[in-house]
């Protein structure tokens, strides 16, 4: 009660946001959301959380941190973890948010193997009932996820039959974000 965050903290946050170039992602995410009719978000990893840094979920009413194990964004960040970030064994106990949440470390490892094989992650009611999310990595030249990009809607919008279309849209946006957010030396080669 004696301390409060002042305007300097807001200023530092905005400075970091612009220095990382995250303001450049907003138009791409807005375009993806408009094309798909889904919410589009961009996240990076912070310890055991995916932190949404840009997109439709960034509002004062919605928290920005999401557990890695129960989100498509988090699964992408775990599947293509950067050196030193740690894998599933580095996470605290995995709490259940719904009856579909993966809470066993071995099951999470198997899910991450599927994510790497399929090159995308799914959250189908693992964080909240009635929500389906598809996520893809924004990869650097070393093959690590610098960010995760997700489209989120209801299962009636992201149907099984339209999954490939949504993934094509998300992957196209992820490639554009690689160019916008990563320096030329950090990017993947165009052929990959």
N, CA, C and O of each residue as an XYZ file, in Angstrom:
768
protein
N       0.817     -1.198      0.000
C       0.000      0.000      0.000
C       0.862      1.264      0.000
O       0.354      2.361     -0.232
N       2.150      1.114      0.256
C       3.013      2.285      0.280
C       3.604      2.599     -1.089
O       4.049      3.721     -1.331
N       3.610      1.613     -1.983
C       4.235      1.806     -3.290
C       3.209      1.650     -4.400
O       2.289      0.838     -4.301
N       3.371      2.419     -5.438
C       2.518      2.318     -6.628
C       3.391      2.412     -7.863
O       4.443      3.051     -7.860
N       2.925      1.756     -8.925
C       3.627      1.887    -10.198
C       3.293      3.245    -10.788
O       2.126      3.630    -10.851
N       4.282      3.949    -11.207
C       4.075      5.288    -11.737
C       4.120      5.317    -13.252
O       4.276      4.277    -13.892
N       3.985      6.483    -13.820
C       3.974      6.650    -15.269
C       5.271      6.194    -15.938
O       5.271      5.850    -17.120
N       6.362      6.190    -15.198
C       7.634      5.767    -15.783
C       7.583      4.303    -16.213
O       8.208      3.926    -17.205
N       6.849      3.481    -15.478
C       6.717      2.070    -15.843
C       5.981      1.943    -17.175
O       6.370      1.140    -18.023
N       4.939      2.717    -17.363
C       4.206      2.715    -18.629
C       5.118      3.162    -19.763
O       5.115      2.575    -20.845
N       5.888      4.191    -19.509
C       6.804      4.694    -20.524
C       7.841      3.634    -20.906
O       8.137      3.451    -22.087
N       8.391      2.939    -19.912
C       9.356      1.872    -20.186
C       8.721      0.744    -20.991
O       9.339      0.206    -21.910
N       7.488      0.389    -20.645
C       6.781     -0.648    -21.391
C       6.585     -0.277    -22.847
O       6.810     -1.094    -23.740
N       6.167      0.950    -23.086
C       5.977      1.408    -24.469
C       7.295      1.454    -25.230
O       7.359      1.098    -26.406
N       8.333      1.892    -24.553
C       9.651      1.946    -25.174
C      10.112      0.553    -25.588
O      10.607      0.368    -26.700
N       9.953     -0.424    -24.703
C      10.331     -1.804    -25.013
C       9.494     -2.345    -26.163
O      10.015     -3.011    -27.058
N       8.196     -2.058    -26.135
C       7.278     -2.512    -27.185
C       7.739     -2.011    -28.550
O       7.770     -2.772    -29.518
N       8.094     -0.742    -28.623
C       8.536     -0.170    -29.901
C       9.942     -0.614    -30.258
O      10.241     -0.847    -31.430
N      10.804     -0.733    -29.266
C      12.178     -1.154    -29.550
C      12.218     -2.561    -30.135
O      13.031     -2.849    -31.013
N      11.344     -3.433    -29.651
C      11.264     -4.796    -30.194
C      10.556     -4.828    -31.547
O      10.552     -5.858    -32.222
N       9.963     -3.714    -31.941
C       9.254     -3.653    -33.213
C       7.863     -4.255    -33.161
O       7.254     -4.499    -34.202
N       7.350     -4.500    -31.951
C       6.052     -5.171    -31.837
C       4.906     -4.342    -32.404
O       3.877     -4.895    -32.793
N       5.069     -3.026    -32.455
C       4.040     -2.180    -33.063
C       3.858     -2.518    -34.542
O       2.791     -2.279    -35.107
N       4.890     -3.070    -35.165
C       4.796     -3.458    -36.578
C       3.917     -4.690    -36.781
O       3.419     -4.924    -37.883
N       3.726     -5.479    -35.721
C       2.917     -6.688    -35.832
C       1.426     -6.387    -35.855
O       0.650     -7.149    -36.432
N       1.019     -5.291    -35.238
C      -0.413     -4.994    -35.099
C      -1.170     -4.994    -36.427
O      -2.228     -5.619    -36.500
N      -0.688     -4.331    -37.480
C      -1.442     -4.355    -38.742
C      -1.539     -5.761    -39.344
O      -2.574     -6.128    -39.900
N      -0.468     -6.544    -39.234
C      -0.500     -7.917    -39.761
C      -1.516     -8.762    -38.999
O      -2.259     -9.534    -39.606
N      -1.553     -8.621    -37.680
C      -2.499     -9.381    -36.860
C      -3.936     -8.941    -37.126
O      -4.847     -9.768    -37.166
N      -4.133     -7.638    -37.307
C      -5.475     -7.132    -37.615
C      -5.955     -7.673    -38.963
O      -7.118     -8.051    -39.112
N      -5.048     -7.706    -39.943
C      -5.393     -8.248    -41.260
C      -5.735     -9.737    -41.162
O      -6.701    -10.194    -41.773
N      -4.940    -10.493    -40.392
C      -5.211    -11.915    -40.207
C      -6.567    -12.124    -39.539
O      -7.327    -13.007    -39.938
N      -6.867    -11.329    -38.538
C      -8.154    -11.440    -37.845
C      -9.310    -11.127    -38.787
O     -10.341    -11.799    -38.754
N      -9.143    -10.118    -39.615
C     -10.202     -9.748    -40.555
C     -10.421    -10.848    -41.602
O     -11.562    -11.180    -41.923
N      -9.331    -11.411    -42.131
C      -9.450    -12.473    -43.134
C     -10.096    -13.731    -42.575
O     -10.868    -14.397    -43.265
N      -9.783    -14.054    -41.332
C     -10.226    -15.336    -40.772
C     -11.486    -15.247    -39.929
O     -12.165    -16.253    -39.727
N     -11.807    -14.067    -39.436
C     -12.933    -13.946    -38.519
C     -12.604    -14.490    -37.140
O     -13.505    -14.748    -36.342
N     -11.320    -14.666    -36.852
C     -10.854    -15.178    -35.562
C     -10.018    -14.111    -34.868
O      -9.588    -13.148    -35.503
N      -9.790    -14.274    -33.593
C      -8.874    -13.406    -32.866
C      -7.455    -13.856    -33.189
O      -7.159    -15.051    -33.156
N      -6.585    -12.918    -33.497
C      -5.187    -13.235    -33.797
C      -4.309    -12.633    -32.709
O      -4.449    -11.460    -32.361
N      -3.399    -13.449    -32.173
C      -2.511    -13.010    -31.095
C      -1.074    -13.418    -31.372
O      -0.809    -14.414    -32.044
N      -0.154    -12.624    -30.839
C       1.270    -12.917    -30.907
C       1.789    -12.971    -29.480
O       1.514    -12.079    -28.678
N       2.548    -14.034    -29.161
C       3.055    -14.203    -27.800
C       4.527    -14.567    -27.811
O       5.058    -15.083    -28.795
N       5.166    -14.285    -26.690
C       6.520    -14.755    -26.455
C       6.545    -15.435    -25.092
O       5.590    -15.348    -24.321
N       7.648    -16.107    -24.814
C       7.729    -16.872    -23.572
C       8.335    -16.045    -22.448
O       9.290    -15.292    -22.643
N       7.752    -16.210    -21.270
C       8.296    -15.642    -20.047
C       8.153    -16.707    -18.967
O       7.096    -16.833    -18.349
N       9.213    -17.469    -18.743
C       9.167    -18.546    -17.755
C       8.131    -19.586    -18.121
O       8.175    -20.134    -19.222
N       7.185    -19.876    -17.212
C       6.168    -20.893    -17.487
C       4.927    -20.353    -18.199
O       3.890    -21.015    -18.243
N       5.042    -19.140    -18.756
C       3.883    -18.504    -19.384
C       4.163    -18.077    -20.822
O       5.297    -17.791    -21.206
N       3.089    -18.047    -21.592
C       3.082    -17.364    -22.876
C       2.518    -15.979    -22.585
O       1.442    -15.859    -22.000
N       3.220    -14.954    -22.981
C       2.772    -13.588    -22.747
C       2.318    -13.014    -24.076
O       3.109    -12.864    -25.007
N       1.037    -12.695    -24.150
C       0.489    -12.125    -25.380
C       0.922    -10.663    -25.441
O       0.587     -9.868    -24.563
N       1.670    -10.323    -26.487
C       2.244     -8.982    -26.599
C       1.571     -8.129    -27.664
O       1.768     -6.914    -27.696
N       0.784     -8.743    -28.532
C       0.084     -7.989    -29.575
C      -1.094     -8.821    -30.056
O      -1.064    -10.051    -30.014
N      -2.128     -8.131    -30.514
C      -3.274     -8.829    -31.078
C      -4.571     -8.511    -30.377
O      -4.646     -7.615    -29.535
N      -5.591     -9.263    -30.741
C      -6.943     -9.009    -30.270
C      -7.193     -9.271    -28.807
O      -8.177     -8.773    -28.260
N      -6.336    -10.037    -28.149
C      -6.531    -10.327    -26.721
C      -5.913     -9.286    -25.811
O      -6.118     -9.332    -24.598
N      -5.167     -8.355    -26.363
C      -4.498     -7.354    -25.552
C      -5.471     -6.216    -25.282
O      -5.556     -5.246    -26.035
N      -6.202     -6.365    -24.184
C      -7.127     -5.331    -23.729
C      -6.986     -5.216    -22.217
O      -6.450     -6.122    -21.580
N      -7.456     -4.124    -21.635
C      -7.364     -4.003    -20.175
C      -8.159     -5.073    -19.431
O      -7.850     -5.367    -18.276
N      -9.173     -5.659    -20.061
C     -10.029     -6.625    -19.376
C      -9.483     -8.045    -19.414
O      -9.934     -8.899    -18.651
N      -8.529     -8.308    -20.279
C      -8.025     -9.667    -20.459
C      -6.566     -9.723    -20.043
O      -5.752     -8.909    -20.478
N      -6.239    -10.702    -19.187
C      -4.854    -10.882    -18.779
C      -3.988    -11.269    -19.959
O      -4.481    -11.826    -20.940
N      -2.719    -10.980    -19.873
C      -1.827    -11.233    -20.983
C      -1.010    -12.507    -20.814
O      -0.418    -12.984    -21.782
N      -0.963    -13.071    -19.611
C      -0.172    -14.273    -19.351
C      -1.057    -15.501    -19.418
O      -2.158    -15.532    -18.867
N      -0.542    -16.528    -20.117
C      -1.264    -17.792    -20.235
C      -0.293    -18.926    -19.934
O       0.866    -18.856    -20.342
N      -0.730    -19.969    -19.232
C       0.158    -21.106    -18.957
C       0.594    -21.786    -20.256
O      -0.196    -21.932    -21.189
N       1.843    -22.191    -20.301
C       2.365    -22.826    -21.508
C       1.675    -24.145    -21.816
O       1.397    -24.433    -22.980
N       1.395    -24.948    -20.804
C       0.926    -26.315    -21.037
C      -0.509    -26.408    -21.541
O      -0.886    -27.423    -22.128
N      -1.315    -25.376    -21.326
C      -2.737    -25.474    -21.673
C      -3.140    -24.585    -22.841
O      -4.330    -24.421    -23.111
N      -2.170    -24.015    -23.532
C      -2.478    -23.118    -24.640
C      -1.727    -23.542    -25.895
O      -0.640    -24.116    -25.819
N      -2.312    -23.257    -27.036
C      -1.627    -23.540    -28.298
C      -0.382    -22.667    -28.422
O       0.659    -23.131    -28.886
N      -0.487    -21.404    -28.009
C       0.675    -20.518    -28.027
C       1.811    -21.115    -27.203
O       2.957    -21.161    -27.649
N       1.484    -21.568    -26.010
C       2.485    -22.137    -25.122
C       3.107    -23.410    -25.656
O       4.312    -23.622    -25.523
N       2.290    -24.260    -26.260
C       2.824    -25.502    -26.825
C       3.832    -25.211    -27.935
O       4.850    -25.894    -28.048
N       3.548    -24.199    -28.750
C       4.496    -23.814    -29.803
C       5.799    -23.325    -29.179
O       6.884    -23.708    -29.617
N       5.690    -22.487    -28.167
C       6.888    -21.959    -27.523
C       7.695    -23.053    -26.835
O       8.921    -22.960    -26.770
N       7.037    -24.085    -26.322
C       7.736    -25.226    -25.730
C       8.339    -26.133    -26.803
O       9.463    -26.612    -26.657
N       7.593    -26.365    -27.872
C       8.044    -27.297    -28.917
C       9.287    -26.790    -29.636
O      10.140    -27.584    -30.034
N       9.398    -25.487    -29.806
C      10.555    -24.891    -30.471
C      11.275    -23.959    -29.500
O      11.614    -22.828    -29.851
N      11.503    -24.434    -28.290
C      12.113    -23.614    -27.234
C      13.501    -23.131    -27.630
O      14.269    -23.838    -28.281
N      13.790    -21.924    -27.223
C      15.115    -21.352    -27.442
C      16.071    -21.914    -26.398
O      15.630    -22.332    -25.327
N      17.368    -21.933    -26.686
C      18.335    -22.437    -25.712
C      18.198    -21.717    -24.374
O      18.076    -20.494    -24.317
N      18.219    -22.495    -23.317
C      18.137    -21.939    -21.973
C      16.734    -21.721    -21.450
O      16.565    -21.412    -20.270
N      15.720    -21.872    -22.289
C      14.351    -21.650    -21.821
C      13.799    -22.847    -21.063
O      12.909    -22.687    -20.227
N      14.302    -24.030    -21.335
C      13.815    -25.211    -20.641
C      12.580    -25.788    -21.293
O      11.761    -25.069    -21.867
N      12.463    -27.095    -21.193
C      11.320    -27.797    -21.751
C      10.251    -28.044    -20.707
O      10.211    -27.364    -19.682
N       9.391    -29.005    -20.957
C       8.285    -29.293    -20.031
C       8.745    -29.625    -18.620
O       8.035    -29.337    -17.656
N       9.926    -30.226    -18.484
C      10.403    -30.583    -17.143
C      10.733    -29.350    -16.305
O      10.850    -29.450    -15.084
N      10.885    -28.189    -16.944
C      11.186    -26.961    -16.212
C       9.923    -26.284    -15.680
O      10.014    -25.291    -14.958
N       8.752    -26.808    -16.027
C       7.499    -26.177    -15.624
C       7.089    -26.599    -14.219
O       7.422    -27.699    -13.778
N       6.371    -25.736    -13.519
C       5.807    -26.135    -12.228
C       4.698    -27.169    -12.468
O       4.395    -27.470    -13.622
N       4.087    -27.718    -11.417
C       2.975    -28.662    -11.621
C       1.940    -28.083    -12.594
O       1.672    -26.881    -12.595
N       1.367    -28.965    -13.420
C       0.461    -28.546    -14.488
C      -0.989    -28.569    -13.994
O      -1.585    -29.641    -13.888
N      -1.557    -27.411    -13.694
C      -2.938    -27.396    -13.205
C      -3.942    -27.632    -14.332
O      -3.679    -27.293    -15.485
N      -5.080    -28.207    -13.996
C      -6.168    -28.425    -14.959
C      -7.090    -27.215    -14.954
O      -7.496    -26.738    -13.895
N      -7.416    -26.726    -16.139
C      -8.369    -25.637    -16.281
C      -9.715    -26.150    -16.771
O     -10.758    -25.554    -16.502
N      -9.676    -27.276    -17.502
C     -10.884    -27.981    -17.926
C     -10.556    -29.472    -17.846
O      -9.440    -29.861    -17.503
N     -11.543    -30.288    -18.168
C     -11.297    -31.736    -18.168
C     -10.415    -32.169    -19.339
O     -10.029    -33.336    -19.407
N     -10.090    -31.269    -20.253
C      -9.256    -31.585    -21.415
C      -7.806    -31.112    -21.256
O      -6.972    -31.401    -22.115
N      -7.498    -30.404    -20.191
C      -6.147    -29.888    -19.985
C      -5.163    -31.033    -19.758
O      -5.431    -31.958    -18.992
N      -4.033    -30.953    -20.430
C      -2.962    -31.926    -20.219
C      -2.275    -31.590    -18.893
O      -1.766    -30.483    -18.715
N      -2.265    -32.553    -17.962
C      -1.675    -32.305    -16.653
C      -0.528    -33.265    -16.324
O       0.156    -33.089    -15.316
N      -0.317    -34.267    -17.160
C       0.763    -35.224    -16.946
C       1.963    -34.848    -17.822
O       1.809    -34.664    -19.029
N       3.152    -34.732    -17.227
C       4.336    -34.359    -18.022
C       4.583    -35.284    -19.223
O       4.958    -34.806    -20.294
N       4.383    -36.577    -19.065
C       4.609    -37.501    -20.193
C       3.619    -37.232    -21.319
O       3.981    -37.306    -22.493
N       2.392    -36.924    -20.976
C       1.384    -36.608    -21.998
C       1.728    -35.297    -22.698
O       1.501    -35.155    -23.900
N       2.271    -34.346    -21.955
C       2.676    -33.081    -22.566
C       3.848    -33.305    -23.516
O       3.881    -32.733    -24.605
N       4.806    -34.130    -23.113
C       5.940    -34.462    -24.006
C       5.433    -35.084    -25.314
O       5.908    -34.734    -26.395
N       4.465    -36.009    -25.210
C       3.900    -36.640    -26.406
C       3.180    -35.613    -27.276
O       3.278    -35.654    -28.502
N       2.464    -34.702    -26.645
C       1.769    -33.647    -27.383
C       2.770    -32.746    -28.108
O       2.530    -32.355    -29.250
N       3.876    -32.416    -27.468
C       4.886    -31.562    -28.100
C       5.563    -32.271    -29.269
O       5.937    -31.625    -30.248
N       5.724    -33.572    -29.180
C       6.264    -34.332    -30.317
C       5.302    -34.245    -31.495
O       5.735    -34.102    -32.638
N       3.989    -34.331    -31.225
C       2.979    -34.196    -32.277
C       3.015    -32.790    -32.863
O       2.918    -32.623    -34.079
N       3.152    -31.780    -32.009
C       3.204    -30.387    -32.462
C       4.385    -30.188    -33.412
O       4.229    -29.590    -34.477
N       5.561    -30.684    -33.034
C       6.736    -30.542    -33.907
C       6.534    -31.281    -35.225
O       6.923    -30.781    -36.281
N       5.937    -32.452    -35.174
C       5.699    -33.241    -36.386
C       4.697    -32.557    -37.316
O       4.897    -32.510    -38.529
N       3.625    -32.030    -36.739
C       2.572    -31.394    -37.541
C       2.879    -29.933    -37.863
O       2.231    -29.345    -38.729
N       3.837    -29.351    -37.191
C       4.264    -27.953    -37.298
C       3.183    -26.940    -36.889
O       3.166    -25.811    -37.379
N       2.305    -27.347    -36.010
C       1.340    -26.429    -35.404
C       0.795    -27.055    -34.128
O       0.897    -28.262    -33.913
N       0.210    -26.201    -33.285
C      -0.386    -26.659    -32.025
C      -1.872    -26.345    -32.006
O      -2.342    -25.417    -32.665
N      -2.596    -27.140    -31.236
C      -4.042    -26.966    -31.075
C      -4.361    -26.871    -29.590
O      -3.786    -27.589    -28.771
N      -5.263    -25.995    -29.261
C      -5.872    -25.947    -27.937
C      -7.363    -26.081    -28.215
O      -7.998    -25.147    -28.705
N      -7.907    -27.229    -27.903
C      -9.328    -27.485    -28.159
C     -10.047    -27.657    -26.827
O     -10.338    -28.774    -26.399
N     -10.327    -26.536    -26.185
C     -11.022    -26.564    -24.910
C     -10.141    -26.913    -23.729
O     -10.655    -27.339    -22.695
N      -8.829    -26.748    -23.845
C      -7.930    -27.067    -22.740
C      -7.808    -25.923    -21.735
O      -7.532    -26.153    -20.558
N      -8.012    -24.708    -22.196
C      -7.964    -23.542    -21.303
C      -9.359    -23.122    -20.869
O      -9.576    -22.716    -19.728
N     -10.298    -23.226    -21.799
C     -11.688    -22.853    -21.541
C     -12.571    -23.615    -22.520
O     -12.214    -23.792    -23.684
N     -13.717    -24.062    -22.041
C     -14.645    -24.781    -22.915
C     -15.163    -23.852    -24.011
O     -15.370    -22.661    -23.783
N     -15.367    -24.410    -25.191
C     -15.936    -23.647    -26.292
C     -14.955    -22.772    -27.037
O     -15.365    -21.903    -27.807
N     -13.653    -22.983    -26.825
C     -12.632    -22.194    -27.512
C     -11.669    -23.147    -28.218
O     -11.186    -24.115    -27.630
N     -11.402    -22.855    -29.481
C     -10.415    -23.626    -30.241
C      -9.370    -22.655    -30.769
O      -9.700    -21.606    -31.321
N      -8.105    -23.020    -30.592
C      -6.997    -22.182    -31.023
C      -6.012    -23.012    -31.825
O      -5.712    -24.153    -31.473
N      -5.515    -22.434    -32.897
C      -4.432    -23.009    -33.687
C      -3.252    -22.050    -33.587
O      -3.434    -20.837    -33.695
N      -2.043    -22.577    -33.383
C      -0.866    -21.719    -33.269
C       0.280    -22.271    -34.091
O       0.442    -23.483    -34.234
N       1.069    -21.357    -34.627
C       2.257    -21.695    -35.424
C       3.428    -20.874    -34.896
O       3.231    -19.824    -34.283
N       4.647    -21.354    -35.135
C       5.807    -20.601    -34.658
C       6.225    -19.492    -35.619
O       6.035    -19.589    -36.831
N       6.797    -18.440    -35.046
C       7.544    -17.437    -35.797
C       8.992    -17.789    -35.511
O       9.530    -17.453    -34.457
N       9.619    -18.474    -36.467
C      10.930    -19.079    -36.251
C      12.081    -18.164    -36.637
O      11.977    -17.354    -37.558
N      13.177    -18.314    -35.911
C      14.404    -17.633    -36.298
C      15.248    -18.574    -37.148
O      14.847    -19.709    -37.404
N      16.401    -18.111    -37.581
C      17.268    -18.891    -38.457
C      17.784    -20.170    -37.829
O      18.153    -21.100    -38.546
N      17.818    -20.239    -36.502
C      18.281    -21.442    -35.805
C      17.151    -22.442    -35.588
O      17.372    -23.523    -35.042
N      15.942    -22.085    -36.015
C      14.807    -22.995    -35.866
C      14.114    -22.928    -34.524
O      13.404    -23.861    -34.149
N      14.307    -21.840    -33.791
C      13.659    -21.653    -32.493
C      12.505    -20.670    -32.640
O      12.555    -19.755    -33.461
N      11.473    -20.868    -31.841
C      10.322    -19.969    -31.867
C      10.654    -18.702    -31.101
O      10.801    -18.729    -29.879
N      10.771    -17.601    -31.809
C      10.956    -16.312    -31.155
C       9.614    -15.826    -30.627
O       9.532    -15.166    -29.591
N       8.555    -16.175    -31.375
C       7.192    -15.832    -31.007
C       6.299    -17.001    -31.404
O       6.706    -17.884    -32.160
N       5.081    -16.993    -30.883
C       4.042    -17.912    -31.335
C       2.883    -17.050    -31.823
O       2.557    -16.026    -31.222
N       2.274    -17.474    -32.910
C       1.151    -16.764    -33.514
C      -0.061    -17.672    -33.459
O       0.023    -18.843    -33.830
N      -1.189    -17.145    -33.000
C      -2.387    -17.971    -32.866
C      -3.607    -17.303    -33.462
O      -3.723    -16.077    -33.481
N      -4.518    -18.138    -33.950
C      -5.868    -17.711    -34.306
C      -6.813    -18.472    -33.378
O      -6.675    -19.679    -33.181
N      -7.777    -17.741    -32.814
C      -8.668    -18.321    -31.811
C     -10.119    -17.963    -32.112
O     -10.440    -16.814    -32.416
N     -10.991    -18.968    -32.023
C     -12.424    -18.760    -32.218
C     -13.151    -19.938    -31.575
O     -12.573    -20.667    -30.767
N     -14.391    -20.116    -31.929
C     -15.151    -21.264    -31.440
C     -14.950    -22.434    -32.399
O     -14.539    -22.237    -33.543
N     -15.242    -23.655    -31.936
C     -15.136    -24.812    -32.835
C     -16.075    -24.726    -34.038
O     -15.842    -25.396    -35.045
N     -17.116    -23.926    -33.953
C     -18.002    -23.780    -35.115
C     -17.379    -22.895    -36.190
O     -17.787    -22.957    -37.350
N     -16.396    -22.073    -35.822
C     -15.678    -21.242    -36.796
C     -14.433    -21.986    -37.282
O     -14.229    -22.134    -38.486
N     -13.610    -22.449    -36.355
C     -12.412    -23.230    -36.720
C     -12.818    -24.699    -36.693
O     -12.569    -25.419    -35.726
N     -13.443    -25.114    -37.773
C     -13.906    -26.501    -37.879
C     -12.769    -27.405    -38.334
O     -11.753    -26.932    -38.843
N     -12.946    -28.695    -38.149
C     -11.930    -29.643    -38.615
C     -11.699    -29.487    -40.116
O     -10.564    -29.575    -40.585
N     -12.769    -29.257    -40.863
C     -12.665    -29.126    -42.311
C     -11.967    -27.858    -42.768
O     -11.485    -27.799    -43.899
N     -11.901    -26.842    -41.919
C     -11.268    -25.565    -42.284
C      -9.908    -25.363    -41.616
O      -9.292    -24.311    -41.783
N      -9.437    -26.351    -40.869
C      -8.160    -26.221    -40.158
C      -7.026    -25.881    -41.107
O      -6.245    -24.971    -40.829
N      -6.918    -26.591    -42.222
C      -5.813    -26.338    -43.161
C      -5.849    -24.907    -43.689
O      -4.800    -24.281    -43.837
N      -7.039    -24.380    -43.975
C      -7.158    -23.010    -44.467
C      -6.678    -22.018    -43.398
O      -5.916    -21.098    -43.698
N      -7.126    -22.209    -42.153
C      -6.686    -21.336    -41.063
C      -5.167    -21.403    -40.887
O      -4.516    -20.381    -40.671
N      -4.610    -22.609    -40.982
C      -3.161    -22.759    -40.830
C      -2.399    -22.070    -41.958
O      -1.345    -21.479    -41.719
N      -2.914    -22.137    -43.175
C      -2.279    -21.440    -44.297
C      -2.246    -19.939    -44.036
O      -1.228    -19.286    -44.265
N      -3.352    -19.402    -43.561
C      -3.417    -17.970    -43.255
C      -2.447    -17.607    -42.137
O      -1.738    -16.605    -42.232
N      -2.410    -18.410    -41.083
C      -1.531    -18.134    -39.940
C      -0.066    -18.249    -40.335
O       0.752    -17.423    -39.930
N       0.269    -19.257    -41.115
C       1.670    -19.430    -41.531
C       2.135    -18.281    -42.416
O       3.279    -17.839    -42.309
N       1.269    -17.803    -43.277
C       1.608    -16.664    -44.127
C       1.898    -15.434    -43.263
O       2.858    -14.705    -43.517
N       1.078    -15.209    -42.257
C       1.282    -14.089    -41.346
C       2.573    -14.283    -40.548
O       3.319    -13.326    -40.338
N       2.839    -15.506    -40.104
C       4.064    -15.782    -39.335
C       5.311    -15.472    -40.157
O       6.279    -14.919    -39.634
N       5.291    -15.823    -41.436
C       6.445    -15.521    -42.298
C       6.634    -14.010    -42.445
O       7.761    -13.516    -42.433
N       5.528    -13.283    -42.582
C       5.622    -11.823    -42.665
C       6.188    -11.253    -41.366
O       6.990    -10.320    -41.396
N       5.778    -11.805    -40.236
C       6.278    -11.323    -38.951
C       7.756    -11.638    -38.759
O       8.465    -10.889    -38.087
N       8.228    -12.736    -39.340
C       9.659    -13.031    -39.277
C      10.450    -11.886    -39.909
O      11.491    -11.481    -39.391
N       9.952    -11.371    -41.024
C      10.630    -10.275    -41.720
C      10.515     -8.978    -40.910
O      11.478     -8.218    -40.811
N       9.351     -8.733    -40.340
C       9.133     -7.484    -39.607
C       9.817     -7.445    -38.247
O      10.284     -6.387    -37.825
N       9.885     -8.576    -37.556
C      10.327     -8.577    -36.164
C      11.754     -9.070    -35.939
O      12.335     -8.832    -34.880
N      12.316     -9.750    -36.927
C      13.667    -10.280    -36.761
C      14.627     -9.555    -37.697
O      14.268     -9.197    -38.819
N      15.838     -9.347    -37.226
C      16.840     -8.713    -38.079
C      17.227     -9.684    -39.195
O      17.001    -10.886    -39.059
N      17.798     -9.200    -40.282
C      18.167    -10.086    -41.391
C      19.063    -11.257    -40.971
O      18.923    -12.356    -41.508
N      19.972    -11.042    -40.028
C      20.850    -12.138    -39.616
C      20.135    -13.162    -38.740
O      20.607    -14.291    -38.607
N      19.002    -12.785    -38.140
C      18.239    -13.704    -37.289
C      17.218    -14.533    -38.067
O      16.720    -15.538    -37.558
N      16.907    -14.123    -39.283
C      15.819    -14.759    -40.044
C      16.215    -16.099    -40.662
O      17.387    -16.401    -40.884
N      15.166    -16.885    -40.928
C      15.352    -18.123    -41.700
C      15.628    -17.735    -43.142
O      15.292    -16.635    -43.579
N      16.244    -18.653    -43.873
C      16.439    -18.406    -45.295
C      15.089    -18.522    -45.990
O      14.221    -19.258    -45.519
N      14.892    -17.815    -47.100
C      13.607    -17.835    -47.794
C      13.168    -19.223    -48.252
O      11.970    -19.468    -48.400
N      14.098    -20.123    -48.477
C      13.747    -21.456    -48.985
C      13.142    -22.348    -47.912
O      12.542    -23.368    -48.253
N      13.271    -22.011    -46.626
C      12.792    -22.872    -45.555
C      11.358    -22.659    -45.238
O      10.817    -23.320    -44.351
